[in-house]
Amino acid sequence: LFTVTNHVCGGSVSNLFVVKDDTVLTPIARGEESAIGGSGGVMPSPVLPGVTRAAVLEQAASMGLTVRKQWLTIDDVLDADEVFCTNASFGVLPMTRVEGKAIADGLVGPVPTRVRTRMLEIEAGKPRGSLPSGVGRTRTFSRPPPVVLGSSIARMAWRMRRRMMTPALKSNPLMI
């Protein structure tokens, strides 16, 4: 999705991350505009500051990666070394193609793989140090979680999450 100023903001239910020259870049989220120095203009950012986004930013920094929040263009995405998106349902999902164009060599890169592995370790209750605020779920489900809203949607999200935890991710990453 794009903003009215033609900047990339992410997916409808996911946050976008771009890796370029060992720096993890992500669009500015709502509430972060002033910290960037007014680069957002008058309109607030449409990017929601998700819990998974915050956890990924913190874990990437703790792994020694440089992390920057900035406005991104489609050229930033297409010229990236690696691209991945996150949300609470599927965690970290590498992307190998955007708009039909392969990202770098078209394979899942090391940064999303490392970040995804670290996030799965946290979810499984194996923290190395402190968890980001708001992150601490250590329960994994062997069957679908209790349904609150929309049972078919909850089951679909559960199946997607279970699928993403399998080794098949390496051979079949998301292609949009």
Secondary structure as GFF3:
##gff-version 3
##sequence-region A 1 176
A	DSSP	beta_strand	15	20	.	.	.	ID=ss1
A	DSSP	beta_strand	23	26	.	.	.	ID=ss2
A	DSSP	three_ten_helix	34	36	.	.	.	ID=ss3
A	DSSP	alpha_helix	51	62	.	.	.	ID=ss4
A	DSSP	beta_strand	66	69	.	.	.	ID=ss5
A	DSSP	alpha_helix	74	78	.	.	.	ID=ss6
A	DSSP	beta_strand	82	87	.	.	.	ID=ss7
A	DSSP	beta_strand	91	98	.	.	.	ID=ss8
A	DSSP	beta_strand	101	102	.	.	.	ID=ss9
A	DSSP	alpha_helix	110	123	.	.	.	ID=ss10
A	DSSP	alpha_helix	151	164	.	.	.	ID=ss11
A	DSSP	alpha_helix	168	171	.	.	.	ID=ss12
A	DSSP	beta_strand	174	175	.	.	.	ID=ss13
###
